[in-house]
Amino acid sequence: MFVLRKIITYGTFDILHVGHVNLLRRAKQYGDYLIVGVSTDEFNATKGKHAYYPYEHRRAIVESIRYVDKVIPEESWSQKKKDIHCHEIDTFIIGEDWEGHFDYLNKLCKVIYLPRTTGVSSTKIKLDLMKPKD
């Protein structure tokens, strides 16, 4: 009998870069079905973030990545427990910059913090784009 191993991760995924692709590729290696929660514009506002692309555009971009099987809206911090239960998640994966923040989910599924891709981040890209050109 085949057992489907389900993985979930979350993010804003604005200004998509190789670090995002690496996270999704590596996350998919832990299971058979990868669900990605993409932060809504409203949720980002509660975090003090503003994405360049609106939610629907970011969702469409993430849905087009071959490692991703399903995209759901991330609307609050507290929905993770519900998502793990409703989608029967085996493993929650997030970047190591969140190390320790989601350990409480270990009661519901395995939690893995993956290393970030060195030298790339959305924040760095935004800062680099704001620098004056010589």
N, C-alpha and C positions, 0 to 999 in steps of 0.2 A: 504494500500500500504506500502510495506517494504522499508525503506530508509536505505541504506548502509552508515554507518558512518565510514569514512576513517581517519586513523591516520598515521603520518609519524614521524620517528626519524632518527638520523644519528649517526655514530660513526666509529672508526677504528676497534674495536672488535678484537684486537690482544690479545693473551693470555686470552682467554675467561674465565670468572669467575662468581661466583654467583651474583655479582653486575650487570653484564650485563644481566643475566637471569632475575633478579628481575626487571630491567628497562623494558625489553621487555614484561614480564608478566603483569606488572602494566600498561604499555602503551596500551596493548591489551584490558584491562578492560575499556578503554575509548571509544572503538568503536568495529566495526565488522571486519575490514580489516586493517592489520598493514603492512605498507611499511617501510623497513629499508634501508637507504642509507649507504652503506659501503664505507669508504674512499679508493680511489684507491692509489696505491703506488706512483704515480706521484703527486697526491694531497697532500699526507702525506709529500713528499719531499719539497713542497712549504711551509709547516708548520714547517719544521725542524724536522720532525718525521721519524723514520724508524721502520716499523713493522717487527717482527720476521717472521711472515708468510706472503707470498705474497697475493695479493688481491684475486686471484681465490680460494685459500685455505680458507681465511677468509669468503669469500662469501658463499662457500659450507657449512662451519660450521654454519653460521647464518641462511642459508636456511633450515638447518635441525632442527632448534628450532621450536617447535610446535606452538608457539605464532605468528610466522612470516608467512605472506601470500605471500610477494613478496620482493625481494632484488633488489635494483638498485645501480649503481655505483655513489658515491659522488665524483665529479671531480673538484668542486670549491665552494667557499663560496657563490658566487652569484646565484648558481643554485636553491637555496631553493625556491625563488619566483616562478620560472618556474615550479618546481616540484609540488608545492602546486596547481598551476593553472592546469597543465596537468593531474594530478592524482585526481583532485577534492577533495582535502584534507579538512577535517573538523577541525582537531586538530593536531598541531605540538607539540611534546613532546621531552624534552631533560633533562639532569640532572641539578640539582640545581647549580652545579658549573659554569653553563653558565647563571645564573640568570641575566636578563636585556639585554643580548647580542642580543636576538632575538625578543625583544618587537615590533620592527618595522613590524614583520609579523602579528601582531594582526589585521592589516587592511585587511588581506587575510583569516585568520582563527584564531581559538582559540589557544593560546600559553600557555603551561603548563610546569613548571619546577618541576620535581620530585626529592624528597630527595634521596641522594646517600645511598647505603648500607654501614653502618658503618664498618670501619676496613678493607675494601678491595678496592684495586685499582690496575690497571695494573702496575703503577709506583712503588707501594709498593712491588708487587710481584717481579718485576725486581730487585729492590734494595735488597730484601731478598735473592734472588738467587745469588747475587754477594757477599754476606757476606761470609767470611771464616767459615768453619764448625769447631766446637771445637773438 
